[in-house]
Amino acid sequence: MIALSTSWLPGELAETAPELISTGPLPKMTFGLIEDRTGPRAIKRRDVVSVRPVPEDIAQFLEVEAGTLALTMANHWDQHGQVTEYARDFMGADRELE
């Protein structure tokens, strides 16, 4: 696995895009699906990149020991004057940010 991503979204999006409550991959990633279903594109995105210890509950998915330092990125998406998605990604070995 090259990355593990967790998103926090407003609950009302589950009605418009029920795929968001599944644990499987999304064909257009989270925000592509939200934009397709709700209309307007995101007007603002802020990314914060940091190095953090990998939490115990996701270490197995990245195939590392819990506490191993990993590159992370947090995304804040603003679509209608409010944060529509907050996501945290943990990058696996050899993952590059583009």
KENU-201384 format. One record per residue (C-alpha): y negated, z, x negated. Coordinates in nm, 4 decimals, padded with zeros to 6 digits, always signed. Layout:
// KENU-201384
((Y,Z,X))
...
This chain:
// KENU-201384
((+00.0000,+00.0000,+00.0000))
((-00.3432,-00.0834,-00.1346))
((-00.5566,+00.1301,+00.0980))
((-00.5321,+00.3745,+00.3837))
((-00.8128,+00.3834,+00.6369))
((-00.8917,+00.6341,+00.9095))
((-01.1579,+00.5643,+01.1724))
((-01.3396,+00.7939,+01.4118))
((-01.4709,+00.6085,+01.7163))
((-01.6343,+00.6919,+02.0498))
((-01.3585,+00.7575,+02.3055))
((-01.4915,+00.5061,+02.5575))
((-01.3899,+00.2214,+02.3242))
((-01.0225,+00.2919,+02.4052))
((-01.0774,+00.1392,+02.7496))
((-01.2338,-00.1792,+02.6147))
((-01.0063,-00.2131,+02.3121))
((-00.6798,-00.0195,+02.3621))
((-00.5503,-00.1554,+02.0285))
((-00.7806,+00.0968,+01.8611))
((-00.5555,+00.3869,+01.9577))
((-00.2495,+00.2380,+01.7874))
((-00.1522,+00.3137,+01.4286))
((-00.0776,-00.0458,+01.3330))
((-00.3031,-00.2903,+01.1505))
((-00.5670,-00.4783,+01.3481))
((-00.5986,-00.8567,+01.3067))
((-00.9776,-00.8465,+01.2564))
((-01.0049,-00.4906,+01.1293))
((-01.1668,-00.2232,+01.3423))
((-01.5218,-00.3466,+01.3685))
((-01.4247,-00.7111,+01.4243))
((-01.2280,-00.6028,+01.7309))
((-01.5129,-00.3814,+01.8557))
((-01.7620,-00.6661,+01.8212))
((-01.5308,-00.9095,+02.0030))
((-01.4921,-00.6707,+02.2958))
((-01.8397,-00.5181,+02.3237))
((-02.0688,-00.8047,+02.2293))
((-02.3519,-00.7375,+01.9849))
((-02.2773,-00.7308,+01.6159))
((-02.3350,-00.4219,+01.4039))
((-02.6992,-00.3924,+01.3107))
((-02.6602,-00.1419,+01.0318))
((-02.3846,-00.0426,+00.7899))
((-02.3960,+00.2247,+00.5234))
((-02.1208,+00.2659,+00.2646))
((-02.0714,+00.5704,+00.0458))
((-01.8315,+00.5323,-00.2479))
((-01.6886,+00.8398,-00.4212))
((-01.3873,+00.9765,-00.6047))
((-01.1940,+01.2415,-00.4090))
((-00.8574,+01.4118,-00.4254))
((-00.5955,+01.2435,-00.2071))
((-00.5103,+01.4753,+00.0859))
((-00.1519,+01.5900,+00.1240))
((-00.1033,+01.4097,+00.4559))
((-00.1761,+01.0640,+00.3121))
((-00.0466,+01.0949,-00.0463))
((+00.2938,+00.9540,+00.0479))
((+00.1365,+00.6383,+00.1900))
((-00.0537,+00.5721,-00.1331))
((+00.2567,+00.6661,-00.3341))
((+00.0734,+00.9322,-00.5366))
((+00.0859,+01.3106,-00.5629))
((-00.1456,+01.5083,-00.3361))
((-00.4617,+01.5979,-00.5256))
((-00.4586,+01.2809,-00.7366))
((-00.8126,+01.1477,-00.7671))
((-00.8696,+00.8205,-00.5838))
((-01.1595,+00.5922,-00.5110))
((-01.2805,+00.6357,-00.1532))
((-01.5335,+00.4638,+00.0669))
((-01.6900,+00.5958,+00.3852))
((-01.8436,+00.3428,+00.6260))
((-02.1000,+00.4201,+00.8957))
((-02.1481,+00.1372,+01.1473))
((-02.4402,+00.1328,+01.3897))
((-02.4144,-00.1063,+01.6826))
((-02.6280,+00.0196,+01.9713))
((-02.8602,+00.2710,+01.8052))
((-02.5726,+00.5131,+01.7435))
((-02.2845,+00.5382,+01.5008))
((-02.0083,+00.3251,+01.6507))
((-01.7536,+00.3850,+01.3761))
((-01.7153,+00.6257,+01.0897))
((-01.4279,+00.5318,+00.8600))
((-01.2868,+00.6773,+00.5399))
((-01.0724,+00.4600,+00.3123))
((-00.8604,+00.5866,+00.0246))
((-00.7907,+00.3107,-00.2272))
((-00.4544,+00.2746,-00.3945))
((-00.3981,+00.1787,-00.7568))
((-00.5422,-00.1592,-00.8596))
((-00.7557,-00.1859,-00.5451))
((-01.0925,-00.3494,-00.6056))
((-01.4045,-00.3219,-00.3930))
((-01.5652,-00.6576,-00.3217))
